[in-house]
Amino acid sequence: MSETATQPNVLLVCTDQQPYDWVGMASDVPVRTPAVADLAERGRWFRDAVCPSPVCNPARSCIASGYEYDRSGVPNNEVDYPVEQGTLYRRLRDEAGYHVAGCGKFDLTAQYDLGMDGRPSDEWGFSDAIFNPAKNETVRRAREAGGEPQGPYTKYLAEEGLLSTHIEDYDRRTRGDPLDGGAFVSTEPTSIPDEAYYDSWIARNGRTLIERAPDDDPWFVQVNLQNPHVPFDVTERMHDLYRDPPVEFPEPRGDGGKVDPETGQEVRRNFAAMVEHLDERLESLVDAVRERGEVDETLIVFMSDHGEMLGDYGQWSKDSPYHSSVGVPLVMAGPGVADREPCDAPVTILDLHATILDYAGLDPGDIDSRSMRPLLADETDRLRDVVYSGLSTWRMVYDGRFKLVRGFDPDRRDGTEYEPRGIEPNEVSRLTARRDPILFDRENGEHENVADEHPDVVSELTERMEEIRDFESYGTY
């Protein structure tokens, strides 16, 4: 345990592309996540959590910086995090005396030039680290290098004689249209064994980081897992989890787009198997904390960076303001977290930045993130009136019932990025202002724009949106 009882250890486990309702506690989706449920049972499940931006690098950069999307400095996956503005990790290490460790996919750099040991630059703030590129990126790099390992995971696969097998599997399942035989609908199992599967390897690294954390300082360990990110590859064992016997999943919200219902069920079975596998990894990591005798002294956070549409409203991937894309699971347990019923108030994972600094005894400072400690300690039922998200041309503000979206094209239906990356800020704001407002009443789903029926709500939420983004330079809505 730490020298100061008021400084708990922190274990943050982050998945990649897991929607808010793909946890076992949600009644509509028959996926098994007993470790997440156990965490919720002794802590708090936030059923209406959103991400500040539904794509990897911006979402994670918002948490690292404590700023909303427009202020984080990372508009898309092609931009490196401006490390000179500081990080959550560096403040924990340099100001609060934490041993700060991390492994997996951090996405604070678009370059992934981290060498074969996965150690980032010291200015990021890590005392110990084993980073690796995203699952698609790590294969691409090894392929372009003629099958030679280009990072710690591909080095491990090469040592096990599995690298060429992994590259060939990805080449096969990611060829062509992602919704016509490609990445989103390829559900055949990989021949990679369970122990060599990417998340199994990352979780073992996470256990190693927990085990070698010092006994005389507080520690922070963040484990960024890879799934359930596309492609939806699973091992042979995982492939059978929801097929023997076959489990039926809810159909997509809306029309489902171009994927037929039978294929959609197969995709969901793979997706559920990936989520269950992630839950097993969470259990393993919590066990590592328990083996240190420090579960009661450790704040444990389970979350995802953004969701996955899975055909809802005809869309796949993320990038959009629908809740399947911006909504994420968030569960917290540990010291200072009251055992309470699930929270239905809107929250944002952006607030993890200030929350963790607050637990560490630091003043978060003048940032957008707010500490959730009053909410966790049962001192209030609601932390924010509204929460935000955004990407490229669109911005969203949500009050727990009504969701206002400006600048979004709801007819986007492929599996690709929402707008061209690198779009100029002036053009972003012009498109945001030009497109009609969309207002969803989430009590009735997200398939009907009710903006004309609630002009007062549109006006009020527009004012709230303008609090975090100034549109005056580019004309009115």
N, C-alpha and C positions, 0 to 999 in steps of 0.2 A: 504494500500500500504506500501511498505518497506520504511525504513528511507532514503535509497539512491535510487534515481530515476533510476540509471544505473543498479540496481539489480532487474530484473523482477521476478515475481512469475513464477513457472513452473508447468504445469499440463502435465504429461506424461501418456498416455493411451496406454497400450500394449495388443494386442490380442495374441492368441496362435495357430499357425498353419494356418495362413491366407495367401494364395498366393498373389503375387504382383498384379495380374490382377482381383482379386475378390473385386473390388470396383466399384461403379456405374459409375464413370467417364470413365472406360475402356469400349470401344464400343462393345467388343465381348461377354461379360458376362452380362446377363440381371438381375443383382442383384441391389437392391435399397439401397443406402447409402447416403441419403441427408445430414446428419450431416457431414460426411467426405467431401462431395462435397462442402458444405458451407465453411469448413475450407480451402479447396484448393482454393476456389474463393477469399478469402481474404488473402491468403498466398502463399504457394508453395507446389506443388505435385511433388514428385520425382519418376518418372515413372520407373526408372531402379535402384532401391535400392536393395542391397543384404545384407544378414546377414553374420557374420564372421564364423558361423558354424550352420548347419541346424538341431540342436537338442536343447532342452530347456536349460539345465544347462550351457553348453558351450556358447551358444549365449548370455545368460544373464550375464554370468561371464565376457565375453569380454567387455560388456558395463560397468559393475561395475568396472573392472580393468583398462580399456583403452588399453588393449593389444590384439593383434591378437591371434587366436586360439592356436597356438603352444606356446605362452608365457603366456597364461591366467592361467595356472595351473589346468584347468578343462577339461580333455579329453573326458568325457562322463557324463551321468546322475548319475553315481554311486560315483562320487567324490565330496566331499565338497569343496566349494570355500575357498582358503587359505586367510582367512580374515586378516591375519597379513600383507599382502601386501597392505592393504588399500582398500577403496571403494570410489566410486563417492559420495555416500551418506554421508560418514563420513567427507569427505573434505568439502562438502557443509555445514554441520552442524558446524564442529569445526573450519573451517578456514574462511568461508564466512558469518557465523551468520544466516544461514537459519534454519527455522523450517522444518524438513524433515519428511514426513509421507508416508506410503505406505500400500496397502492392496492387497489381492489376492494371486496369485501364483508367488512367487519370485524365487524359484528354485536355490537359492544360497547354499542350503544344500540338500544332498541326504537323510537325516534322518527325516526331518520334525518334529523334537521333539520340538515343539513350544508351547506346553501346550494348554489349553482350551481357552486362550485369544488371541493366535496367536501373542504374542509379542516376537520378536527375541532378541538375545543378544545385549547389548548396543554397542558392538564394531562394529557392522554392520553400525551404524551411524544414526539410526532412532530416532526421537523425539516422534513419535506416530505411531502405526502400528497395523494392524489386518491381519496377514498372515494366509494362509491356505494351506494344501497340494494340489497337483494336483487332478483333478476330479476322476481319477481312483484310485489314492493312498488313497484318503479320504474314498472311499467306501471299499477298501481292509482292511484298518485298523479297520473300524467299524465292518466289517464282522468277522474279526479274533478276535475281542473283544466280540463276541457274541451279536452283535447288539447294543453295548453301544457306545455312542458318543466318538470320539477320537480327536476332534478338534472343532474350533468355528462353522464351517458350520454344521457338524453333530450334534453338540449341539443344534443349531437352529432348525434343522429338527426334532430332538427328541422332543423339546419343542412344535413343531407344530403337532406332531403325524405322521410325514412323513418319519422317518428314515428307518423303515423296508420296506416301499414302494419303496424308492430310492434304497436300497440294492438289493431288489428282481428284480427291473427293470434292474440294471446293470448286475446282475447275468444272466439274460435272454439274454440280447443283446450282452454280451461279451463271451458267451460260444462257444467253438469250433473254427474252422478255421476262422480267421478274414475276409477272402474273400469268405466264403461259409456259410453264415448265421450268421456270427459273427459281431464284432464291426464295421467294415467298411461298411457293407451292411444292417445292421438292421436299418430300418427307421420308425418303428412304434412309435407313440408318447408316451411319459411318462405320467403318471397320476399326476405328480407333477404340481401344479398350477404355473402360470406365476410368481407370487410374491415370490415363494419359489425356483424358478429355480436358479442354482448356480450363473450365471452372474448377475441376478437381485439382489441377495443378496450382491454380491461383489460391485456392483455399488452403492447400498445404503450405504455400508461402506465407499466407496469413497466420497460420498456426505457428510457423517458425518465428515470425515477427513478434507475436504475442509471447512466445516462450522465452525469447531472448531480450525482452524488455526488462529494464532494471527493476530491482526490488525497492530501491530507495528514492525513486522519483515517480511522480505521476506519469502515466503514459497515454498516448493517443495513437490508436491503430485504425487506419481506414483500409478496408478491403473492397476493391472495386471489381465485381464479377462481370462476366461478359454477356451473359444471357438474361432474358430470352430474346436477344437481338437476332435479326435476320442474318444469315440463313438459319432456318430452323432445323439444324442438324442435331441428331441425337444418337446415342450409342445403341447397340442391340438391346441391352437391358432396358434402357429408357424407352425404346420404341414399343415395348410390350406393356408399359405401365398403364396406359389407358385404352389398350386394344384387347386385353385378355383379362376380363371380358371387355368388349367395346363400350366406351362411355360416350353418351351423347351430350353435346354442348349447345348452349343457346345459339341461335342463328344470329348473324350480324344485325345490328340496328340499321334500319333503313333497308336499301335494296341489295346490299352486298356486293355490288359491282359485277365484274366479269368472271369471278370465281364461282363455279357451280357448287351447290350445297354439299355434295359428297366430298369434293376436294376441300371445302371449307372445314368439314368435320375432321378430316385427316390432318389438316394444318393445326387445328385446335388441339388435337391429341398430342402432336409433337410439342406444341407450345406449353400445354399443361405438364408434360413430362419434363421440359426444361425448368419450369417453375418449381416442380417438386424436387428436382435435383438441386436447385438453388437453396431450397429450404433445408435439404440435407447438409449443404455446405454451411448454412447459418448455424445449424445445430452443432456441427463440428467446431466452429469457431467459438461458440459460447462454451462448449465443453473445455476448450483450451483455457478460457478465462476461469472456469470453474476449477480446473486442475491447479491453477495458481492460488486458489482459495480466495478469489477476488470478485466473485459475481456480485455480491452485495455492495461492493465499492466501485462498481463500474457502470457508467451510463451506456446502455446499449441501444443503438439506433439502427433500424432496418428501413430502407427506403429504395426508391428507384429514381433515376435522373429524369425520365419522361416515360410516356406510355407507347402503345402501338395500336393503330386503328383496327387491324385484323379484319378489314372489309366493312367496318361500320360506315354507313352513309356512302358506300361505294369507294372508300379510301383505304389505302394501306400505308405502312410506314408510320411516321409521326408528323411533325412539321405543321400541324393544323390546330385550331383552337377548340376542337371537339374534346370532350372530357376523356375519351379513350386515349387521346394524345397528350393532353396537358395534365390529366389526373394521375396521381402516383400513390402507391402504398407508402404509408409512414406509420411506424410503430416505435415507441420508445419505452424503456423500462430502466429502473435503477434508482440510485439515491436521489431524493427530491422529486420523484415521480409518483404521485398518488395512484393507488389502485382504483381506477374509475371506469365507468361505462364508456363505450366508444364516443368520441367527440365528433359531432356533425357540423360544427362551425367551420367555415373555410379557413384553411391555413396554407402556408407556402413553405416549401423546403428551403427557400432563401433564408428563412429565419433560423436555420441550423447554425449559421455563422455566428450570430450574436448570442444564441443560446449556449453554444459550446464555450465561447469566450467568457460569458457570464459565469458558467460553472467553474471555469478555470480561475476566476477572481479578477478578470480584466474588464475594463470599460470598453464596450464595443466601439464607441466613438460615433462620429457623425456619418453614419451610413444608412442604407435603406433597411437592412436587416434588423429585426427586433427580437429580443430574448423571449422565448416561450416559457420561461420558468414560472411565471404566475399561472399560466394555463396548465402546466404540468403539475404544479403544487396544489391545484384545486382552489386557487385564489380568485379565479375568474372563469367564466364560461366561454369567453370570446376574446381573442387578442386583437383582431383586425376587423374593420367594417367591410373591407374589400381586399381582394388579392389580385395580382396581375400576372400576365404572361404575354409574350410577344415573340415574333420572328419575322425577319424581312419586312414585308409591307404591312402586316397586320399587328394589331394590339388588342388585348383582351383585358377587361375588368369584370370581376365576378363578386357578387355579394352573398353568395350561398343559395340564392334562388335565381336571380336574373344574371345573365351573362351577356355583356355587350362586347361586340367584336367590330372593329373598324379596319378596313383595308383588306379583307379576306375575300377570296374567290371560292365560293362553295362548290363550284363545278370541277375543281381539281380532282382527278380520279385515277391517276397512275400510281406508281410506287416510288416516285422520285422526289427530289427536293422541290419545295413549294415555289420558290422564285430563283432566278439565276444568282449564284453566289457572287459576291462582290458588287452588287447593285449599289449605285451611288445614293448617298443619304437623301439628296434632294428628290431623287426619283422615288425613293421609298415613301417619303412624306407626301409626294404628289399623289401616288396611288392610294395611300392610306386615306387621304382627304377625298379623293374622287369616288371611291366605291361606296355604295349605300351601306348604312349601318345595319348590322344584324343583331337582333336581340332574341336570346333563347330564354324561355321560362323552363328551367330544368325540372320543375314539377311535372311537366308534360313532355320531357325529352328534349332533343335537339334537332328535330326534323322540321320545325316550323318557325319562321322568322315572325316574331310578334311585335316588331318595332313600331308599326303603325298603330297598334292597339295600346301601346304604353309610351307615348311621347315624353311624359314626365320622367319615366325611368331612364329613357335614352338620354335626356338632358342631364339628369343628375349623374349618371354613370360616365357621361362624356366629361363632365367637370372633374370627376375623380381621375379619369384617364389623363387629363391634362396636367394633373399634379405631378406626374412622373415623366411626361413628355411634352415639350413645347412645340406646338404646331403653328404658332402665329406667323412664323417666317414664311410658311408655305401656303397661306390662305386658310380659309375656314372650311369646315366640313360641308 
